[in-house]
């Protein structure tokens, strides 16, 4: 009988796993950390007196939320995120992206908003995610975070204001075909060294953010169209040295990552690099280049399990 109960409880946890992972991912901006938080919650679930847990889904949400916020508060994580942090990219269709019924829910897992949420204190981020993405009431949030309802309302107000101050409207639900044409034009101009064409495809305040092909200990930023064009031209033009760094000759696929157009460099079915774009009114406002294997572990695992369209560049 005990084995049957244990199996039932394990199945109950698994039924909640995707939702818990999407909650943790929004809180942490890291797929690998989100998976760790969910696994830690599972260990607590196994050792809990489950007969006394009246609403398992609420109990699990509370555990995952607080495990995630504890990670954000840790001194090691604060130092790491201050110097060398980028949101981990997630392919569209991955359950980790979670609820996507509204524009607001989709926007919250964009790389742009995940980066903006780094400005929030952990408790503000917790309130913001629970309320905006999962529609918890302030009473429920107060119970999860062990704060008052009034404090929950105040944290939400501050979080909304801080995120809105840095948000660019129009980045979510852009015309997919138009965005793809813009990205492919950018890739062609960069790979052929056409700097003038690159600049015309960028907004006046374009920014590039990169982990330096996975080699830099700090995040690198370039904040003028000229600098963005120069780094794109240098990074996208094929060379033997770049192929050595990638571990082979990549093929280039077009994809949607966190709701935004992106290109993936794939070597022997391994995702070796992701470049994601914010496209605004037919021009590129932000380029994010991610090549660190640690940041790509989750997207690589999901990629290997999927069928793919033909590459846009068969041999780069």
SULKA-V503745 format. One record per pair of residues at least 24 apart in sequence whose C-alpha atoms are under 10 Angstrom apart, sorted by the first residue. I is the first residue (numbers start at 1). J is the second residue. Records with the same first field share a line. If there is no record, write none. Layout:
I->J + J
This chain:
6->46 + 50
9->45 + 46 + 50 + 56
10->42 + 45 + 46
12->56 + 57
13->38 + 41 + 42 + 45 + 46 + 56 + 57 + 60
14->42
15->57
16->56 + 57 + 60 + 61
17->41 + 42 + 60 + 95 + 96
18->94 + 95 + 96 + 97 + 98
19->57 + 61 + 95 + 96 + 97 + 98 + 99 + 134
20->57 + 60 + 61 + 62 + 63 + 64 + 65 + 96 + 98
21->61 + 64 + 95 + 96 + 97 + 98
22->94 + 95 + 96 + 97 + 98 + 99 + 109 + 133 + 134
23->61 + 64 + 65 + 68 + 96 + 97 + 98 + 99 + 126 + 129 + 130 + 133 + 134
24->61 + 64 + 65 + 66 + 67 + 68 + 69 + 96 + 126 + 129
25->68 + 87 + 88 + 90 + 96 + 97 + 98 + 109 + 114
26->68 + 87 + 96 + 97 + 98 + 108 + 109 + 110 + 113 + 114 + 117 + 125 + 126 + 128 + 129 + 130 + 133
27->64 + 65 + 66 + 68 + 69 + 71 + 72 + 109 + 114 + 117 + 118 + 122 + 123 + 125 + 126 + 127 + 128 + 129 + 130
28->65 + 68 + 69 + 71 + 72 + 87 + 88 + 114 + 117 + 118 + 122 + 125 + 126
29->85 + 86 + 87 + 88 + 89 + 90 + 109 + 110 + 111 + 113 + 114 + 115 + 117 + 118
30->85 + 86 + 87 + 88 + 89 + 90 + 114 + 295 + 298
31->87 + 88 + 89 + 90 + 96 + 97 + 295 + 296 + 297 + 298 + 299
32->88 + 294 + 295 + 296 + 297 + 298 + 299
33->68 + 71 + 88
34->64 + 67 + 68 + 71 + 96
35->96 + 298
36->64 + 67 + 68
37->63 + 64 + 65 + 66 + 67 + 68 + 69 + 70 + 71
38->63 + 64 + 65 + 67 + 68
39->64
40->64 + 67
41->65 + 66 + 67
58->140 + 143 + 144
59->144
60->144
61->130 + 144
62->140 + 141 + 143 + 144 + 145 + 146
63->144 + 145
64->144
65->123 + 126 + 127 + 129 + 130 + 144 + 145
66->122 + 123 + 126 + 144 + 145 + 146
68->122 + 126
69->121 + 122 + 123 + 125 + 126 + 145
70->122 + 123
71->122
72->118 + 121 + 122 + 123 + 125
73->121 + 122 + 123
80->217 + 218
81->118 + 218 + 219
82->118 + 218 + 219
83->217 + 218 + 219 + 220
84->210 + 211 + 216 + 217 + 218 + 219 + 220
85->115 + 118 + 210 + 211 + 217 + 218 + 219 + 295
86->111 + 112 + 114 + 115 + 118 + 209 + 210 + 211 + 219 + 288 + 289 + 290 + 295
87->111 + 112 + 113 + 114 + 115 + 118 + 258 + 288 + 290 + 295
88->114 + 257 + 258 + 274 + 290 + 292 + 294 + 295 + 296 + 297 + 298 + 299
89->256 + 257 + 258 + 262 + 274 + 275 + 276 + 288 + 290 + 295 + 296 + 297 + 298 + 299 + 300
90->256 + 257 + 258 + 259 + 295 + 296 + 298 + 299 + 300 + 302 + 303
91->255 + 256 + 257 + 258 + 259 + 260 + 262 + 298 + 299 + 300 + 302 + 303
92->255 + 256 + 257 + 258 + 259 + 260
93->256 + 257 + 258 + 259 + 302
94->257 + 258 + 299 + 302 + 303
97->257 + 258 + 259
98->133 + 134
99->133 + 134
100->133 + 259
101->133
102->133
103->172 + 173
104->132 + 133 + 172
105->129 + 132 + 133 + 134
106->133 + 172 + 173 + 258 + 259
107->133 + 167 + 169 + 171 + 172 + 173 + 258 + 259 + 260
108->132 + 133 + 163 + 172 + 258 + 259
109->133 + 257 + 258 + 259
110->171 + 172 + 257 + 258 + 259 + 260 + 278
111->257 + 258 + 259 + 260 + 276 + 277 + 278 + 288
112->166 + 167 + 168 + 171 + 258 + 260 + 277 + 278 + 286 + 288
113->163 + 164 + 166 + 167 + 168
114->163 + 258
115->163 + 166
116->162 + 163 + 164 + 165 + 166 + 167
117->159 + 160 + 162 + 163 + 166
118->163
119->159 + 162 + 163 + 166
120->155 + 158 + 159 + 160 + 162 + 163
121->155 + 158 + 159
123->147 + 151 + 152 + 155 + 156 + 159
124->151 + 152 + 153 + 154 + 155 + 156 + 157 + 158 + 159 + 160
125->155 + 156 + 158 + 159 + 160
126->152 + 155 + 156 + 159
127->151 + 152 + 153 + 154 + 155 + 156 + 157 + 159
128->152 + 153 + 155 + 156 + 157 + 158 + 159 + 160 + 163
129->156 + 159
130->156
131->156
132->156 + 160
168->278 + 280 + 285
169->280
170->278 + 279 + 280 + 281
171->259 + 260 + 277 + 278 + 279 + 280 + 281 + 285
172->258 + 259 + 260 + 278 + 279 + 280
173->259 + 260
174->259 + 260 + 261 + 278 + 279 + 280 + 281 + 282
175->279 + 280 + 281 + 282
176->256 + 259 + 260 + 261 + 279
177->261
178->279 + 281 + 282 + 283
179->260 + 261 + 262 + 277 + 278 + 279 + 280 + 281 + 282 + 283 + 284
180->254 + 255 + 256 + 260 + 261 + 262 + 263 + 277 + 279 + 282
181->282
182->261 + 277 + 279 + 282 + 283 + 284
183->254 + 261 + 262 + 263 + 276 + 277 + 278 + 279 + 282 + 283 + 284
184->254 + 261 + 262 + 263 + 312
186->229 + 232 + 233 + 236 + 283 + 284
187->232 + 233 + 236 + 237 + 263 + 313
188->233 + 236 + 237 + 313
189->229 + 232 + 233 + 236 + 237
190->229 + 230 + 231 + 232 + 233 + 234 + 235 + 236 + 237 + 238
191->232 + 233 + 234 + 235 + 236 + 237 + 238 + 316
192->233 + 236 + 237 + 238
193->229 + 230 + 232 + 233 + 234 + 236 + 237
194->229 + 230 + 233
195->225 + 226 + 228 + 229 + 230 + 232 + 233
196->226 + 229
197->229
198->225 + 226 + 228 + 229 + 230 + 232 + 233 + 284
199->224 + 225 + 226 + 227 + 228 + 229 + 230 + 283 + 284
200->225 + 229 + 283 + 284
201->225 + 229 + 279 + 282 + 283 + 284 + 285
202->226 + 228 + 229 + 279 + 280 + 282 + 283 + 284 + 285 + 286 + 287
203->279 + 280 + 281 + 282 + 283 + 284 + 285 + 286
204->283 + 284 + 285
205->284 + 285 + 286
206->278 + 283 + 284 + 285 + 286 + 287
207->278 + 284 + 285 + 286 + 287 + 288
208->232 + 277 + 284 + 285 + 286 + 287 + 288 + 289
209->275 + 276 + 286 + 287 + 288 + 289 + 290
210->275 + 287 + 288 + 289 + 290 + 291 + 292
211->288 + 289 + 290 + 291 + 292 + 295
212->289 + 290 + 291 + 292
213->242 + 245 + 246 + 272 + 273 + 274 + 289 + 290 + 291 + 292 + 293
214->245 + 246 + 272 + 273 + 289 + 290 + 291 + 292 + 293 + 294 + 295 + 296
215->245 + 291 + 292
216->292
219->289 + 290
220->289
221->287 + 288
222->286 + 287
223->286
225->284 + 285
228->286 + 287
232->287 + 289
235->289
236->316
237->316
238->315 + 316
239->316
242->316
243->267 + 316
245->272
246->270 + 271 + 272 + 273 + 291
247->272
248->272 + 316
249->314 + 315 + 316
250->313 + 314 + 315 + 316
251->310 + 311 + 312 + 313 + 314 + 315 + 316
252->310 + 311 + 312 + 313 + 314 + 315 + 316
253->308 + 309 + 310 + 311 + 312 + 313 + 314
254->308 + 309 + 310 + 311 + 312 + 313
255->308 + 309 + 311
257->299
262->287 + 288 + 289
263->289 + 311 + 312
264->290 + 291 + 311
265->291 + 311 + 313 + 316
266->300 + 303 + 311 + 316
267->315
269->300 + 303 + 304
270->296 + 297 + 299 + 300 + 301 + 303 + 304
271->296 + 297 + 298 + 299 + 300 + 301 + 302 + 303 + 304
272->296 + 297 + 300
273->300
274->299
